[in-house]
């Protein structure tokens, strides 16, 4: 990976704003679905459609709960100064990828580079926690070595 410098506080802000944007978008879809449910007439021929809307609302509520939990977990992630070992809040650069140990947001692009926001409970993070620069690990038959820790 390139020896590019990253500002962890900017990365944290980006991830936090991404989660907030997802919550806002999901709120919009939920409000739209609720409005559609109110517009359906109370005739029996609409029963199956109302059931589908209720199921959709249930799925939206589950997604919202997941995002709110992620948002709360993100508050625990502090932009501490560079450390010697991988921990919650670390930006880990390996020879294969860039990992931000925070929440399970998945792949995203920041400053034209690909990152993976992973939770500290994920198997990848579990392999890296406590390791230092130069340490290696293997997951799913893919060997990686830690090049930098921010």
N, C-alpha and C positions, 0 to 999 in steps of 0.2 A: 504494500500500500504506500501511497505517497506520504512524504513527511510534511503534510499540511497541518497547520495549527487550527484547532477548533476551540471556540469559546463555549464551555459547557453551559453557562447561564443562558446563552442564546439558544442552544439546543433544547434545554429544559423548557424555555419559553415557547419554542416552536411546538414541542410535543404537547404542552399544556393547552396552547391555543388550538391545536388540531383536535384534541378531545372536546374542548368547548364548542368548536364548530360542528362536530358530529352531534353533540347534544342539541344544539340549536336546530340543526337539520331534522333530527328525529322528532323534536317538539313540533316542528312544522307539519311533518307527515302524520303525527298523532292527532293534532288539531284538525287537519284536513279529513282524516278518517272519522273522527268523532262527528264532524259536521255532516259528512256523508251519511252516517248512521242516523242522525236526526232527521235527515231529509227523506228517508225511506218511509213509505206509508205503512200503516199498521195492518195491512192486508195479509192473509195467510200465504199468498203466492210469493211474498218477499221473505218468508221465514229462512230459507236456505241462504239468501244473500246476507241477512242479518247475522246468521251464524258465522259466515265467512268473515264479516267485519269484526265480530267479537274475537274470532281466532286471530285476526291480524292485529287487533289492539293488544291481545295477550302477548304476541311476539314482540310488538313494539315496546311494551312495558318491560319485558325481559331484557331487551337490548338497552333500554334506558337505565335499568338497574345496573347492568354491566358497565355502562359508560360512567355512571355516577360513582360506582365503586372504583373504577380506574382513576377518575378525577380525584377521589379522596386519597388513593394510594400515591398519586403523583405529588400530593402535598407533603408526603414524607420524604420524597426524593429531594435532597438539597444539593446545591451546586458547590460541593466542598472543593477545596483546592486539590490539585493533583496528588494522588496517593501512590504508594509503592505496590499496593495489592488491589485486586479487583474486589469491589464492594458495591452495595446499592448506590446508584448515582454515578458510577464509573462509566466512562466512555472507553471501550476497549477496542483497539485496532489490532486485528490479527492479520496473518498473511493472506486470509481469504475474504474477510468482511469487517464491517464496523458495527459494533454492538453497543447500545445504550442500555445499561441495566437500570430499568425503571418500571415500566408497565408493559403489558402485552399488547402493544399497538401494531406490531408487525413492521413491514417494510415501509420506508418513506424516504423522500429525497430532501436533503438539506444542503444548501450551498453547492448544488449540482453533484452531490455525492450520495450514494445509496447507503442507508443505515437500516438497522433493525432494532426497534425498541422491544426489549424482551423483559419479562418480569423476573424477579430474583428466584421465583419458584420453578422457572422453566428448566428443562434438562440442560440446555446450553449454558445458562447462567450458573447452574449448580456445578457444572464442570469447570467454570472459570473462577468462581468465588474463592478468594484467598490466594490465587496464583499471582505471580509477578511477571515482569517483562522477561522474555526469554523462555518462560515455561511453555510446555506443549500439552495438548490434550487431544483426545479423539472421541468423536461422537458420530454414530452411524457410519462408521468406517471412513470418516473424513478427519484427517489429522490437521490440526491448526497450531500455530505458535503465536504467542502474544508478543506483538512488536512495540506497542505503546499503550499506556494507560493515562487517561486524563481524569 
